[in-house]
Amino acid sequence: MTDFTKLVQIRRSHRKFTEKELDADVLRIIMRAALMSPTSKGQRNWHFIIVDNKSDIEKLADAKDMGSQFLKNAPVAIVVLGDPNVNDCWIEDGSIAAISMQYQAEEFGLGTCWIQMRGRGLSDGTPASTVIRGILNIPENMEVLCILAVGEKSDERKPQNEDKLKWENVHINKY
């Protein structure tokens, strides 16, 4: 097990993946991290769709105009959803679950990248969530927060540089 201090330093976004499939047990442990993540009032009202169908992953990559094409090379996409009618903290809860999955994946040496979908879309005005809803048969009440690209890394990223931490953005007692 990687110590968390080290884990937060080495976890970086990866946009290049090998074609190797993910082990089902590893994917289950990644999802376990999401399901154990804290939520507002303990509601646990997020939902996740694991997509490993290459054709659907390619369609998901085209759900918005920019910043998602690399998803086409990922062996797995995890779509993070919430119902804003049930939980006004669905964005926060989904975000916590997503980063929990990213840290868990990193512990296994896997690469991940958050792809923002909420508030994004196509140049014709079609929201990304509408496109994604059509691909994955998502009910109308559910909103898409993000998609995590997950896979074995095919690139190297240096750990976070301790010297570049913005300690000046940390305030004590008052701004």
CORHU-V709375 format. One record per pair of residues at least 12 apart in sequence whose C-alpha atoms are under 7 Angstrom apart, sorted by sequence separation. I is the first residue (numbers start at 1). J is the second residue. D is the distance in whole Angstrom. If there is no record, write none. Layout:
# CORHU-V709375
i=I j=J d=D
i=I j=J d=D
This chain:
# CORHU-V709375
i=82 j=94 d=7
i=117 j=129 d=7
i=81 j=94 d=7
i=57 j=71 d=7
i=58 j=72 d=5
i=80 j=94 d=6
i=129 j=143 d=7
i=57 j=72 d=6
i=129 j=144 d=5
i=57 j=77 d=7
i=52 j=75 d=6
i=52 j=76 d=5
i=51 j=76 d=6
i=52 j=77 d=7
i=50 j=76 d=7
i=51 j=77 d=5
i=118 j=144 d=6
i=50 j=77 d=6
i=51 j=78 d=6
i=117 j=144 d=6
i=118 j=145 d=5
i=50 j=78 d=5
i=117 j=145 d=6
i=118 j=146 d=7
i=49 j=78 d=6
i=50 j=79 d=7
i=116 j=145 d=7
i=117 j=146 d=5
i=48 j=78 d=6
i=49 j=79 d=5
i=116 j=146 d=5
i=48 j=79 d=5
i=49 j=80 d=7
i=115 j=146 d=5
i=116 j=147 d=7
i=48 j=80 d=5
i=114 j=146 d=7
i=115 j=147 d=5
i=47 j=80 d=6
i=48 j=81 d=6
i=114 j=147 d=6
i=115 j=148 d=6
i=47 j=81 d=5
i=114 j=148 d=5
i=46 j=81 d=6
i=47 j=82 d=6
i=113 j=148 d=6
i=114 j=149 d=7
i=46 j=82 d=5
i=112 j=148 d=6
i=113 j=149 d=5
i=45 j=82 d=6
i=112 j=149 d=5
i=113 j=150 d=7
i=112 j=150 d=5
i=111 j=150 d=6
i=112 j=151 d=7
i=110 j=150 d=7
i=111 j=151 d=5
i=110 j=151 d=6
i=111 j=152 d=6
i=110 j=152 d=5
i=111 j=153 d=5
i=110 j=153 d=6
i=46 j=90 d=7
i=68 j=115 d=6
i=46 j=94 d=6
i=40 j=89 d=6
i=40 j=93 d=7
i=21 j=75 d=6
i=39 j=93 d=5
i=91 j=145 d=7
i=15 j=70 d=6
i=17 j=73 d=6
i=19 j=75 d=6
i=64 j=120 d=6
i=65 j=121 d=6
i=16 j=73 d=7
i=17 j=74 d=6
i=64 j=121 d=4
i=65 j=122 d=5
i=63 j=121 d=7
i=64 j=122 d=5
i=65 j=123 d=7
i=83 j=141 d=6
i=37 j=96 d=6
i=63 j=122 d=7
i=83 j=142 d=5
i=37 j=97 d=5
i=82 j=142 d=5
i=83 j=143 d=6
i=81 j=142 d=6
i=82 j=143 d=5
i=81 j=143 d=6
i=82 j=144 d=7
i=34 j=97 d=4
i=37 j=100 d=7
i=81 j=144 d=5
i=34 j=98 d=7
i=64 j=128 d=5
i=80 j=144 d=6
i=81 j=145 d=6
i=63 j=128 d=5
i=80 j=145 d=6
i=34 j=100 d=6
i=80 j=146 d=5
i=33 j=100 d=6
i=34 j=101 d=6
i=79 j=146 d=6
i=80 j=147 d=6
i=33 j=101 d=6
i=63 j=131 d=6
i=79 j=147 d=4
i=63 j=132 d=6
i=78 j=147 d=5
i=79 j=148 d=6
i=31 j=101 d=7
i=77 j=147 d=6
i=78 j=148 d=5
i=30 j=101 d=5
i=33 j=104 d=7
i=77 j=148 d=6
i=78 j=149 d=7
i=60 j=132 d=6
i=77 j=149 d=5
i=76 j=149 d=6
i=77 j=150 d=6
i=30 j=104 d=6
i=76 j=150 d=5
i=30 j=105 d=6
i=74 j=149 d=6
i=75 j=150 d=7
i=76 j=151 d=6
i=74 j=150 d=6
i=75 j=151 d=6
i=74 j=151 d=6
i=71 j=149 d=6
i=56 j=135 d=7
i=11 j=103 d=7
i=11 j=106 d=6
i=14 j=111 d=5
i=13 j=111 d=7
i=14 j=112 d=5
i=15 j=113 d=6
i=13 j=112 d=6
i=14 j=113 d=6
i=7 j=107 d=7
i=13 j=113 d=5
i=2 j=107 d=6
i=22 j=151 d=7
i=20 j=152 d=7
i=18 j=151 d=7
i=17 j=151 d=6
i=18 j=152 d=6
i=17 j=152 d=5
i=18 j=153 d=6
i=17 j=153 d=5
i=18 j=154 d=5
i=16 j=153 d=6
i=17 j=154 d=5
i=16 j=154 d=5
i=14 j=153 d=7
i=16 j=155 d=6
i=12 j=157 d=7
i=10 j=159 d=4
i=9 j=159 d=5
i=10 j=160 d=6
i=9 j=160 d=5
